[in-house]
């Protein structure tokens, strides 16, 4: 059984990756705060003294604090001298024109890793599922409001379910290909649509600002004094679609219908209210057989409304 070292094993992505990969690989967990009661966990600095013949080192570590960022980047510089293939888990917000301290940290890490003899950089989208942390946690809290204000909410962002992420990570490990960047995200949807997907039922006031991207570039110069949660939002609003391929993942029918069903259901509630929830859900499962997620996302607002009007009519007929 091949050995893999996972650095940052206590984070959300790291923990899920350990649980998935240990079925096929012998995993050594390295964390910044190792559990003294868990013999399997070691402190991340111990990787430098290890003589284990790892198939891969998977590096999940990051920080939003400057001093910790320096420590992490210094550690990474030492790790690449071990001449073990390394997978860096970066972020898709690298493609944002907003240069947050987090993005700069990830950019530095990517530049360091590229000096290794065998490297792979993975850029996952906004990860959701199995845990409500980070921006997903904020979106979940937003659902309780009846109305919210968004600036340029039509900016697009990419998502990936945690189960799909670890599946794609396993595929990367299984092939002998190195020195490339791999995007792991799909569903390049508008931020407004994303809020609907995660169940927001209230009213969204979307304010479009001219030269918004230019303003984001200016604001990014002050990233050191902007709270990290606001930086996460600015990262998403500043995504530049011209810099990346929409998707490296072929969405299976299962995941296609999973996303489409949720999005269609919550959009319908937004158009026509929550009356007859169970009947609506039943009819949504039928109507999404006629359209794919990508086709639905490409519809303009008028044609989307026509789809939902048809569903609303069917629901009313069944009630009569």
PEFEN-V195733 format. One record per residue. N is the residue number from 1. RES is the residue in three letters. PHI is phi as a letter, one per 30 degrees, with the letter a starting at -180 (999 if undefined). PSI is psi in degrees with one decimal (* if undefined). D_CENTER is the distance of its C-alpha to the mean C-alpha in whole Angstrom. Layout:
# PEFEN-V195733
n;res;phi;psi;d_center
N;RES;PHI;PSI;D_CENTER
N;RES;PHI;PSI;D_CENTER
This chain:
# PEFEN-V195733
n;res;phi;psi;d_center
1;UNK;999;123.5;30
2;UNK;d;149.6;28
3;UNK;c;139.0;27
4;UNK;b;135.9;23
5;UNK;c;129.5;22
6;UNK;c;114.8;19
7;UNK;c;123.9;19
8;UNK;j;38.7;17
9;UNK;d;-11.9;18
10;UNK;c;-5.8;18
11;UNK;d;171.2;14
12;UNK;e;-53.0;12
13;UNK;d;-41.0;10
14;UNK;d;-44.2;14
15;UNK;d;-44.9;15
16;UNK;d;-35.3;14
17;UNK;d;-39.9;14
18;UNK;d;-48.5;18
19;UNK;d;-34.8;19
20;UNK;d;-46.7;18
21;UNK;d;-23.6;19
22;UNK;d;-10.0;22
23;UNK;d;-26.1;24
24;UNK;b;-15.9;24
25;UNK;b;157.7;25
26;UNK;d;111.3;26
27;UNK;c;132.3;24
28;UNK;c;124.4;25
29;UNK;c;129.8;23
30;UNK;b;130.3;23
31;UNK;b;160.5;22
32;UNK;d;-25.2;23
33;UNK;b;80.7;24
34;UNK;d;147.2;26
35;UNK;d;114.6;27
36;UNK;d;-19.9;31
37;UNK;d;-6.8;31
38;UNK;c;103.9;29
39;UNK;d;-18.3;31
40;UNK;d;-19.6;28
41;UNK;c;137.1;26
42;UNK;b;158.6;27
43;UNK;d;145.3;26
44;UNK;e;-30.4;24
45;UNK;d;-19.7;27
46;UNK;d;-17.4;29
47;UNK;d;-27.8;27
48;UNK;d;-27.1;30
49;UNK;c;-6.7;33
50;UNK;d;139.4;31
51;UNK;c;12.9;33
52;UNK;d;143.1;31
53;UNK;c;80.0;31
54;UNK;d;140.6;27
55;UNK;d;-39.7;26
56;UNK;b;150.8;23
57;UNK;c;122.7;21
58;UNK;c;119.7;17
59;UNK;c;106.3;17
60;UNK;c;-10.4;14
61;UNK;d;140.6;16
62;UNK;a;169.5;15
63;UNK;a;158.2;17
64;UNK;c;-0.7;17
65;UNK;c;133.3;21
66;UNK;e;-48.1;23
67;UNK;d;-39.3;25
68;UNK;d;-35.5;23
69;UNK;d;-42.0;21
70;UNK;d;-42.3;24
71;UNK;d;-42.7;25
72;UNK;d;-44.8;22
73;UNK;d;-35.2;22
74;UNK;d;-43.0;26
75;UNK;d;-41.9;25
76;UNK;d;-38.6;23
77;UNK;d;-35.7;26
78;UNK;d;-36.5;28
79;UNK;d;-40.2;26
80;UNK;d;-15.8;26
81;UNK;d;-9.1;30
82;UNK;d;-9.1;30
83;UNK;h;38.2;29
84;UNK;c;133.6;27
85;UNK;e;134.3;24
86;UNK;b;138.0;21
87;UNK;c;117.1;17
88;UNK;c;125.0;15
89;UNK;d;103.8;11
90;UNK;c;-137.3;11
91;UNK;a;148.2;8
92;UNK;d;-13.6;8
93;UNK;d;-0.8;9
94;UNK;e;-29.3;12
95;UNK;d;3.7;13
96;UNK;d;145.3;14
97;UNK;d;-12.0;17
98;UNK;d;114.8;17
99;UNK;c;84.1;18
100;UNK;d;166.6;17
101;UNK;d;-32.8;18
102;UNK;d;-45.5;15
103;UNK;d;-41.1;14
104;UNK;d;-38.6;18
105;UNK;d;-45.7;17
106;UNK;d;-36.3;15
107;UNK;d;-42.7;17
108;UNK;d;-43.6;20
109;UNK;d;-41.8;18
110;UNK;d;-43.3;18
111;UNK;d;-34.9;21
112;UNK;d;-47.0;23
113;UNK;d;-34.1;21
114;UNK;d;-11.0;23
115;UNK;d;-11.4;26
116;UNK;d;160.7;26
117;UNK;d;-33.5;28
118;UNK;b;110.8;25
119;UNK;b;155.9;21
120;UNK;b;131.6;18
121;UNK;c;126.1;15
122;UNK;c;127.1;11
123;UNK;c;91.1;9
124;UNK;d;152.4;5
125;UNK;d;-162.7;3
126;UNK;d;111.2;2
127;UNK;d;133.9;3
128;UNK;b;167.0;7
129;UNK;j;139.8;10
130;UNK;i;-8.9;13
131;UNK;a;146.3;12
132;UNK;c;83.7;12
133;UNK;b;169.2;11
134;UNK;i;-139.0;10
135;UNK;d;-29.9;9
136;UNK;d;-37.6;9
137;UNK;d;-40.9;13
138;UNK;d;-44.8;14
139;UNK;d;-39.0;13
140;UNK;d;-38.0;15
141;UNK;d;-32.5;18
142;UNK;d;-27.5;18
143;UNK;e;-22.5;19
144;UNK;d;-12.8;23
145;UNK;d;148.3;24
146;UNK;d;-19.4;26
147;UNK;a;140.3;25
148;UNK;b;156.7;23
149;UNK;c;128.9;23
150;UNK;b;142.9;20
151;UNK;c;119.6;21
152;UNK;h;53.6;20
153;UNK;d;-5.4;18
154;UNK;d;-2.5;18
155;UNK;d;141.6;15
156;UNK;c;152.1;13
157;UNK;b;160.7;9
158;UNK;c;148.4;7
159;UNK;b;156.2;5
160;UNK;a;136.1;5
161;UNK;d;144.8;8
162;UNK;e;-36.6;8
163;UNK;d;-37.0;12
164;UNK;d;-37.0;11
165;UNK;d;-50.7;9
166;UNK;d;-29.9;12
167;UNK;d;-45.3;14
168;UNK;d;-36.6;13
169;UNK;d;-40.9;14
170;UNK;d;-39.3;17
171;UNK;d;-39.3;18
172;UNK;d;-42.2;17
173;UNK;d;-35.5;20
174;UNK;d;-17.1;22
175;UNK;c;146.6;23
176;UNK;c;72.6;25
177;UNK;b;134.2;23
178;UNK;b;168.9;23
179;UNK;i;57.7;22
180;UNK;a;165.8;19
181;UNK;c;133.5;16
182;UNK;b;117.1;13
183;UNK;d;136.0;10
184;UNK;b;85.0;8
185;UNK;a;161.0;7
186;UNK;a;-176.2;9
187;UNK;h;70.5;11
188;UNK;d;80.4;11
189;UNK;c;157.3;12
190;UNK;d;151.5;14
191;UNK;d;-35.1;13
192;UNK;d;-45.7;16
193;UNK;d;-37.0;15
194;UNK;d;-39.2;12
195;UNK;d;-40.0;14
196;UNK;d;-41.0;17
197;UNK;e;-38.8;14
198;UNK;d;13.1;14
199;UNK;j;13.0;17
200;UNK;d;125.2;19
201;UNK;c;-3.9;22
202;UNK;d;-167.8;24
203;UNK;c;137.7;25
204;UNK;c;120.0;23
205;UNK;c;108.8;25
206;UNK;c;116.6;23
207;UNK;c;118.2;25
208;UNK;c;130.3;25
209;UNK;c;127.6;26
210;UNK;d;142.1;27
211;UNK;h;36.3;26
212;UNK;d;-40.3;23
213;UNK;d;-37.8;22
214;UNK;d;-40.0;25
215;UNK;d;-37.9;25
216;UNK;d;-38.7;21
217;UNK;d;-39.9;22
218;UNK;d;-45.2;25
219;UNK;d;-33.4;23
220;UNK;d;-20.7;21
221;UNK;d;-17.5;25
222;UNK;c;25.9;25
223;UNK;d;-27.4;21
224;UNK;d;-23.0;23
225;UNK;c;3.4;24
226;UNK;c;128.9;21
227;UNK;e;144.2;20
228;UNK;e;-35.2;16
229;UNK;d;-35.0;15
230;UNK;d;-32.8;17
231;UNK;d;-37.2;15
232;UNK;e;-42.6;12
233;UNK;d;-44.4;13
234;UNK;d;-35.1;15
235;UNK;e;-45.7;12
236;UNK;d;-40.7;11
237;UNK;d;-24.0;14
238;UNK;c;8.8;15
239;UNK;e;131.4;13
240;UNK;c;103.2;16
241;UNK;d;-20.5;15
242;UNK;d;-11.6;19
243;UNK;c;-10.9;17
244;UNK;b;159.1;15
245;UNK;d;136.1;15
246;UNK;e;-41.2;13
247;UNK;a;138.6;12
248;UNK;c;-3.6;14
249;UNK;c;131.2;13
250;UNK;d;113.0;16
251;UNK;d;121.6;15
252;UNK;d;161.0;18
253;UNK;e;-36.4;20
254;UNK;e;-50.8;19
255;UNK;d;-33.7;15
256;UNK;e;-48.8;17
257;UNK;d;-31.0;19
258;UNK;d;-50.0;16
259;UNK;d;-43.3;14
260;UNK;d;-41.3;18
261;UNK;d;-47.2;20
262;UNK;d;-46.2;18
263;UNK;d;-43.6;17
264;UNK;d;-43.1;21
265;UNK;d;-49.9;22
266;UNK;d;-31.6;21
267;UNK;d;-38.5;22
268;UNK;d;-40.0;25
269;UNK;d;-38.5;26
270;UNK;d;-38.6;25
271;UNK;d;-44.7;28
272;UNK;b;3.8;30
273;UNK;i;178.3;29
274;UNK;c;8.4;29
275;UNK;d;137.3;33
276;UNK;h;50.3;33
277;UNK;e;-47.1;29
278;UNK;d;-36.1;30
279;UNK;d;-39.9;32
280;UNK;d;-46.3;29
281;UNK;d;-40.3;27
282;UNK;d;-44.7;29
283;UNK;d;-33.5;30
284;UNK;d;-41.7;26
285;UNK;d;-28.8;26
286;UNK;d;-43.5;29
287;UNK;d;-28.0;28
288;UNK;d;-6.1;25
289;UNK;d;-16.6;27
290;UNK;c;-3.6;28
291;UNK;a;149.4;25
292;UNK;c;166.6;21
293;UNK;e;-47.3;18
294;UNK;d;-39.4;18
295;UNK;d;-40.1;22
296;UNK;d;-42.7;21
297;UNK;d;-26.2;18
298;UNK;d;-11.0;21
299;UNK;d;141.3;24
300;UNK;d;172.3;25
301;UNK;d;-36.0;26
302;UNK;d;-48.4;29
303;UNK;d;-31.2;29
304;UNK;d;-43.0;26
305;UNK;d;-38.0;28
306;UNK;d;-39.5;31
307;UNK;e;-46.4;29
308;UNK;d;-31.1;28
309;UNK;d;-38.8;32
310;UNK;d;-44.1;33
311;UNK;d;-42.4;31
312;UNK;d;-39.8;33
313;UNK;d;-41.8;36
314;UNK;d;-42.4;36
315;UNK;d;-40.8;35
316;UNK;d;-40.4;38
317;UNK;d;-39.0;40
318;UNK;d;-25.8;39
319;UNK;d;-27.0;40
320;UNK;d;*;43
